[in-house]
Amino acid sequence: MRVYVAGNIVVDETWSIDELPQKGASIHGRKISQDIGGKGANQAIILSRCGIDTHLIAATGRDIHGQWIRERVQDENISLQPEEALSDHSDTSIIFNSRDGDNAIITTLAAAEALALERILLYLADAAPGDILLQQGNFSVEKTRALFSWAKSHGLITVFNPSPVNPDFVDLWPLIDIAVVNQHEAELLHPTGVNTLVITQGAAGADIFRADDHLFCPAAPVQAVDSTGAGDTFLAVLLASSLIRGVEPDALALYHASAAASITVSRTGTLNAFPTADELTAILTHRP
């Protein structure tokens, strides 16, 4: 069982600020870290640390950031394609962390947009029925739809985390087997026809809806320091827990995902905040 993550990989710059700025405001801040990030890369790295055979399809640039990204990824047990740069500039995320642990993120898309559909399909050529295609919201609606359509026609399981959210994603639900959304995304996109729908509620917990079944798991109690990457940790561990046990996402998968996300929010940064492989092994082998 392989997971193909088609998405983005970026350089995350994290800034500490007192409060998220209002329109027109000028504020002071302090740069506290630079790390690999991007929702595609985040989810792929966590999946690989869970022991899942993970292939990340994400573009980098010809700049120094791109070289740095490609070197850093070598420390993780994932396959990154394409190996060469596709655009002049790598994508970057500027993350603003406020004192209360909230955040706001600005992300560029130049490298992600340079990754053509035809090239992504080349890297999916070895995918077999039962493998997984996981996407986020960093591609255009047309590219996202085409990839999910191809995956469904080839017997892959489709997983969608529509963030950053695009209202036009609402038409994609018939192509999706598993969707993971937050409350805002659920209200905007009205997910229907999805086999398994997971709605995250931050510190309140998360719900799974499947047919007439509904499961809820409260979030693990923790003092939040930085919520960046928590949702990506949650999704990846939810999926890994299910794959390792050969089941659809269930109550135990919610529990494992919540425990892993609680580690991420207790630390600053992105990659540096993620649970280690040893921590994830301990989580995934625990039965409450």
Salt bridges, closest charged atoms under 4 A:
GLU13 OE2 - LYS31 NZ 3.56
GLU19 OE2 - ARG99 NH2 3.99
ASP35 OD1 - ARG72 NH2 3.82
ASP53 OD1 - HIS55 NE2 3.11
GLU76 OE2 - ARG49 NH2 2.72
GLU84 OE2 - ARG119 NH2 1.85
ASP88 OD1 - ARG62 NH2 2.91
ASP131 OD2 - ARG2 NH2 3.19
ASP177 OD1 - LYS152 NZ 2.90
ASP207 OD2 - HIS214 NE2 2.56
ASP232 OD1 - LYS39 NZ 2.54
GLU248 OE1 - ARG210 NE 2.94
ASP250 OD1 - ARG245 NH2 2.72
GLU279 OE2 - ARG267 NH2 2.63
